Amino acid sequence: MGEERRGGSRALADLGSTWGKEPYKNEDRETLLVRKVIERYRIVDLSAELHPGVLKVNGEYVHGKESRRFEIRQFVYAPDKAFMHWVETETHVGT
């Protein structure tokens, strides 16, 4: 039970029996170890497209589509004249 909870140590123990065999015969031990550990987990993409309000340098404001405050203020960084952004947002945790 303790071995399963740590995940990586069990994968390391299993590595010896898998290394050099199909379909992993061309992978080095480090790549194989990473593969064995990752196979035990599910990757869930939690990213979502955001549409903030944008206040541009020229004063133009483009309205966003977010229900909570999420705004970007564009400014010019003096040393190299690059466009940079301040991000202003709010969040709610709990009820």
C-alpha positions as CSV (number, residue, x, y, z in Angstrom):
1,M,0.0,0.0,0.0
2,G,2.8,2.4,0.9
3,E,4.5,1.7,-2.5
4,E,1.4,2.7,-4.4
5,R,1.0,5.9,-2.5
6,R,4.5,7.1,-3.4
7,G,4.0,6.2,-7.1
8,G,7.5,6.9,-8.3
9,S,9.2,4.3,-6.2
10,R,7.0,1.5,-7.5
11,A,7.6,2.7,-11.1
12,L,11.3,2.6,-10.4
13,A,11.0,-1.0,-9.2
14,D,9.0,-1.9,-12.3
15,L,11.6,-0.2,-14.5
16,G,14.0,-3.1,-14.4
17,S,11.5,-5.6,-15.8
18,T,10.4,-3.2,-18.7
19,W,13.7,-1.6,-19.8
20,G,14.9,-2.9,-23.2
21,K,11.6,-4.6,-24.1
22,E,9.0,-3.7,-26.8
23,P,7.7,-1.0,-27.2
24,Y,10.2,0.7,-25.0
25,K,13.4,-0.8,-26.3
26,N,14.8,2.5,-27.8
27,E,14.0,4.7,-24.7
28,D,16.7,5.5,-22.1
29,R,16.0,4.6,-18.4
30,E,15.1,8.2,-17.5
31,T,12.5,8.6,-20.3
32,L,11.0,5.2,-19.4
33,L,10.8,6.1,-15.7
34,V,8.9,9.3,-16.6
35,R,6.5,7.3,-18.9
36,K,5.8,4.7,-16.1
37,V,5.0,7.4,-13.6
38,I,2.8,9.5,-16.0
39,E,0.8,6.4,-17.1
40,R,-0.6,6.2,-13.6
41,Y,-2.2,9.6,-13.8
42,R,-4.8,11.3,-15.9
43,I,-4.1,14.8,-17.4
44,V,-7.1,17.1,-17.3
45,D,-6.9,20.4,-19.3
46,L,-8.5,23.0,-17.0
47,S,-7.6,26.0,-19.3
48,A,-10.4,28.1,-20.7
49,E,-10.4,30.9,-23.2
50,L,-10.6,34.3,-21.4
51,H,-11.9,37.5,-22.8
52,P,-10.7,40.4,-20.6
53,G,-11.5,44.0,-21.0
54,V,-8.5,45.8,-22.6
55,L,-7.5,49.4,-22.0
56,K,-5.0,50.2,-24.8
57,V,-2.3,52.8,-24.7
58,N,-4.2,55.1,-27.1
59,G,-7.1,55.2,-24.6
60,E,-9.4,52.8,-26.5
61,Y,-11.3,50.4,-24.2
62,V,-12.4,47.0,-25.6
63,H,-15.1,45.4,-23.4
64,G,-14.5,41.9,-22.3
65,K,-17.0,39.0,-21.8
66,E,-16.1,37.9,-18.3
67,S,-18.7,37.9,-15.5
68,R,-16.1,38.9,-12.9
69,R,-13.7,41.8,-13.2
70,F,-10.8,40.9,-15.5
71,E,-9.1,43.8,-17.2
72,I,-5.7,44.4,-18.9
73,R,-4.2,47.9,-19.0
74,Q,-1.6,48.3,-21.7
75,F,1.4,50.6,-21.2
76,V,4.7,51.5,-22.9
77,Y,7.8,50.4,-20.9
78,A,10.1,53.5,-21.1
79,P,13.6,51.8,-21.3
80,D,12.9,49.9,-24.5
81,K,9.5,51.1,-25.7
82,A,8.0,47.6,-25.4
83,F,4.3,47.2,-24.8
84,M,3.6,45.7,-21.4
85,H,0.4,45.0,-19.4
86,W,-1.0,45.4,-15.9
87,V,-3.6,42.7,-15.1
88,E,-6.4,43.5,-12.8
89,T,-8.8,40.8,-11.7
90,E,-11.0,39.6,-8.8
91,T,-11.9,36.2,-7.6
92,H,-14.3,34.6,-5.2
93,V,-13.4,31.7,-3.0
94,G,-16.1,29.9,-1.0
95,T,-19.6,31.1,-0.4
